[in-house]
Amino acid sequence: MDNLRADIRGAFERHQQGLGEISGVGDRLLWSSFEGTPRRGLLATAAGAAATVVVAIAIAVAVLLAHKSVRPSPTSPATVEEALTSGPAAVVPASAPRTLVWLTGYLIQPTPSGTQGGSITGTVVDVIDASGRVRYHFTVPSSNSPMGPNEIQSISPDGMRALLADGMIINERGAVLGRIASLANTQFMGVNGTRWMADDQHLCAAFSNEPVASYPPTHLKGAPNATPTPAQPYTQPGADHSVTLKVFGLDGSVRSVATVGAGPLTVPSGPFGDAIGVLTCNAATDLAVVARYHDADVSGSNSSNNFTVSLWAIKLSTGSVLYHQPETKMASGRVGLFYGSQNGRLAVEFLWNSKVWGSETDAVLQMPAGKPVPVLDAEPIPDTPGLSADGTRILRRLVDDAHNQTDLELIDASSGRIIRRVALPGTLGASAVALPGSSSFIVQVQNYLAFVDGKGGITLLHPNLNVADANRPGGVSLPPMPIQN
C-alpha cells in the first residue's frame, strides 16, 4: 500500500507541474488495490485497499485536475492573487466567526534515512472560522480501522462536530463526545455512507442489504488461495441489492426511514459489492438523496471501472420515494464523489461522457424533480467543486488550454446564468466548502483561501497557518467535498 500511496503522490506532483493526466489513476489504483482480494463483506472487503482508494479519491477531489476543455476568453491573468482580488469584494457576514471550517492534512512518519516515502500516522486538523481566524488545532491518531489514514468520515455543517472512522464523535477542539458503534466504517471504496443533517444533532446513514458470504477461512502463510475464488452471493441473478436509510441521533435514537431499490437489477453484477452514499439529508426540507454505486463489470479482467449509479430522493417524514434515477453509467474513477446541497435541492453526479471518450460530464440535478439545471454556458468537460448550502449557487471549474488558464464560474442554479467568472493562470485545481444556510463558500486555490458570497464577491482570507498540499507534513487544506457539507 505504501507503493500505491507513493504512486498517488507522484501523480499529484506531476499534475502540479502540468506533466500528466490524473484521469485513470483512480481506476488503476482501485483495481490494483482489490486485485486478487475476495470481498469479505460490505465494509471489511476494503480492509487492505480502502485506505488507498480513499486517499486516491480525496486527492482527486481536492486537486480536480482531470478535466480540460477549450473555450474562448478575453482575459489573461498574471497571478492567482491578482485574479482573485481584481473584482468586487465579498460581503463577509457578521455571523462568520460562528461558522467553523476544518482544514485537514496527514501526519507522516518519515522512513529511516536512505529510503523513500513514509507512513501516515494520523490526521492534523486546523479549524478556522469563516473570517479566516484560526480557532483550534489538534491531531487525530490513526486507529486500527480498515479505513486506514482517512480517520474523518463526516464533518457537521457548522463545523462543531465530526464522525470518525471508528464511530467516535469529536467536537471542534478534538474532544470525544461519544460513539455510535453502528456508524463505524460506513465508508466503502471511498463512498461516504453517512452525512450530518443540517441540525448538527443527527446523522443520516444508508446501508446495503445485499447478501454477503462469511469470512473465508484463514490460510497458513504461503498456502495458495482457493482457485477459482468462489462467487459472492450478491453477484447471483435475483440477489437483493436494496438500500436502507436510517437516521441516528446523538441522544442514541435510531429511526429507519425507508428501504429502496428492491427487485432485480437491469445491469449485471461484477465481483465488487455495492457502495452506498448519502448525498444530502435535511429535515427542514424533508428530503434525503441516496446513491447506490454498483459494479457492472463482468469481463473478469479487472482492467476497467464500469460502475453504474442509481439515485433516490426520499421524503424523510414518510419514507416515500419522490424521484428515482435508474442505473446510469458513471465516469471512471468517480465512485463516491457525488454530493448534494445542504438543503437537498441540488445534487451533482459525474457521469460517463459519450462526447469525450474516457472523460466525464457533470449533471447538476434539481431535487426532487431530477431535472438538470439549465447551465447556459455548456462545456463538454466541466467540473463542479461546490454547491451552495441553500441550493441557489453552483461553483464550476473549466480548464482553458488555449489560453493556459483555469476559469472558475459562480452560476445561478435557477437559470444557469453566470454571476461571475474568474480566470486563473495555468492549470489549477479548486476545492470548496459551502457555508451552512447560505449561498456563500470558502474556496481554496493553491495556497489561497477566499470567501465567496452569492453575488460573486471575493475576499481573500489570511489564516496564520500553512495552507498547502494536505499530504505533506505541516500542510493542511479544505477537506474533500463529501466530508464537510
LINPEGI-V785211 format. One record per residue. RES is the residue in one letter. OMEGA is omega in whole degrees, 0 to 359 (* if undefined). Layout:
RES & OMEGA
RES & OMEGA
This chain:
M & 178
D & 178
N & 180
L & 177
R & 178
A & 178
D & 179
I & 182
R & 178
G & 178
A & 179
F & 183
E & 177
R & 178
H & 178
Q & 181
Q & 180
G & 187
L & 183
G & 179
E & 173
I & 179
S & 181
G & 179
V & 179
G & 180
D & 185
R & 181
L & 179
L & 184
W & 178
S & 178
S & 185
F & 187
E & 178
G & 182
T & 178
P & 179
R & 185
R & 181
G & 186
L & 181
L & 187
A & 178
T & 189
A & 187
A & 181
G & 188
A & 186
A & 181
A & 179
T & 181
V & 180
V & 179
V & 180
A & 182
I & 179
A & 179
I & 180
A & 180
V & 186
A & 185
V & 177
L & 182
L & 186
A & 191
H & 182
K & 175
S & 182
V & 179
R & 179
P & 177
S & 181
P & 186
T & 178
S & 185
P & 180
A & 180
T & 178
V & 182
E & 178
E & 181
A & 183
L & 183
T & 185
S & 182
G & 181
P & 179
A & 179
A & 172
V & 181
V & 186
P & 179
A & 180
S & 185
A & 180
P & 180
R & 179
T & 185
L & 178
V & 182
W & 169
L & 187
T & 175
G & 182
Y & 168
L & 185
I & 177
Q & 182
P & 175
T & 179
P & 182
S & 178
G & 178
T & 182
Q & 174
G & 182
G & 180
S & 179
I & 185
T & 180
G & 182
T & 175
V & 183
V & 169
D & 181
V & 177
I & 171
D & 187
A & 174
S & 178
G & 181
R & 176
V & 185
R & 185
Y & 176
H & 176
F & 179
T & 177
V & 181
P & 177
S & 177
S & 177
N & 182
S & 174
P & 175
M & 179
G & 189
P & 183
N & 188
E & 184
I & 179
Q & 185
S & 179
I & 182
S & 182
P & 181
D & 178
G & 183
M & 183
R & 175
A & 174
L & 179
L & 184
A & 181
D & 179
G & 179
M & 173
I & 178
I & 178
N & 185
E & 176
R & 182
G & 180
A & 181
V & 179
L & 183
G & 181
R & 173
I & 188
A & 183
S & 182
L & 174
A & 175
N & 177
T & 169
Q & 176
F & 182
M & 178
G & 182
V & 180
N & 183
G & 182
T & 180
R & 174
W & 174
M & 186
A & 180
D & 178
D & 180
Q & 182
H & 176
L & 172
C & 178
A & 179
A & 187
F & 175
S & 176
N & 183
E & 180
P & 183
V & 178
A & 177
S & 179
Y & 176
P & 180
P & 180
T & 179
H & 174
L & 180
K & 180
G & 180
A & 182
P & 174
N & 179
A & 180
T & 354
P & 178
T & 182
P & 179
A & 179
Q & 182
P & 183
Y & 177
T & 184
Q & 177
P & 179
G & 180
A & 179
D & 176
H & 182
S & 185
V & 178
T & 178
L & 179
K & 176
V & 181
F & 177
G & 176
L & 177
D & 179
G & 180
S & 177
V & 178
R & 175
S & 185
V & 185
A & 168
T & 184
V & 174
G & 176
A & 179
G & 184
P & 177
L & 179
T & 179
V & 179
P & 180
S & 178
G & 187
P & 183
F & 185
G & 181
D & 169
A & 186
I & 180
G & 172
V & 182
L & 181
T & 182
C & 187
N & 181
A & 182
A & 177
T & 177
D & 189
L & 171
A & 176
V & 186
V & 179
A & 171
R & 178
Y & 190
H & 176
D & 182
A & 182
D & 179
V & 181
S & 181
G & 184
S & 183
N & 183
S & 180
S & 181
N & 186
N & 177
F & 170
T & 180
V & 172
S & 182
L & 172
W & 167
A & 190
I & 175
K & 188
L & 185
S & 185
T & 184
G & 181
S & 180
V & 181
L & 180
Y & 176
H & 172
Q & 180
P & 186
E & 180
T & 184
K & 181
M & 171
A & 180
S & 175
G & 184
R & 179
V & 173
G & 185
L & 172
F & 179
Y & 183
G & 176
S & 184
Q & 181
N & 177
G & 186
R & 177
L & 173
A & 179
V & 177
E & 183
F & 189
L & 178
W & 182
N & 181
S & 181
K & 181
V & 187
W & 177
G & 180
S & 186
E & 170
T & 178
D & 171
A & 175
V & 187
L & 171
Q & 183
M & 6
P & 183
A & 182
G & 181
K & 179
P & 173
V & 183
P & 179
V & 187
L & 181
D & 187
A & 177
E & 181
P & 184
I & 177
P & 173
D & 187
T & 179
P & 184
G & 169
L & 181
S & 184
A & 181
D & 175
G & 181
T & 185
R & 176
I & 175
L & 186
R & 183
R & 178
L & 179
V & 181
D & 181
D & 184
A & 181
H & 180
N & 180
Q & 177
T & 180
D & 170
L & 182
E & 171
L & 190
I & 173
D & 186
A & 180
S & 185
S & 185
G & 181
R & 177
I & 180
I & 177
R & 175
R & 177
V & 179
A & 181
L & 182
P & 175
G & 178
T & 188
L & 172
G & 177
A & 175
S & 187
A & 170
V & 178
A & 180
L & 190
P & 174
G & 186
S & 176
S & 186
S & 179
F & 156
I & 187
V & 175
Q & 172
V & 187
Q & 181
N & 179
Y & 170
L & 182
A & 171
F & 181
V & 180
D & 186
G & 178
K & 178
G & 176
G & 182
I & 175
T & 179
L & 174
L & 184
H & 178
P & 182
N & 178
L & 183
N & 176
V & 187
A & 177
D & 183
A & 184
N & 176
R & 183
P & 178
G & 182
G & 176
V & 178
S & 176
L & 180
P & 177
P & 185
M & 183
P & 187
I & 179
Q & 183
N & *
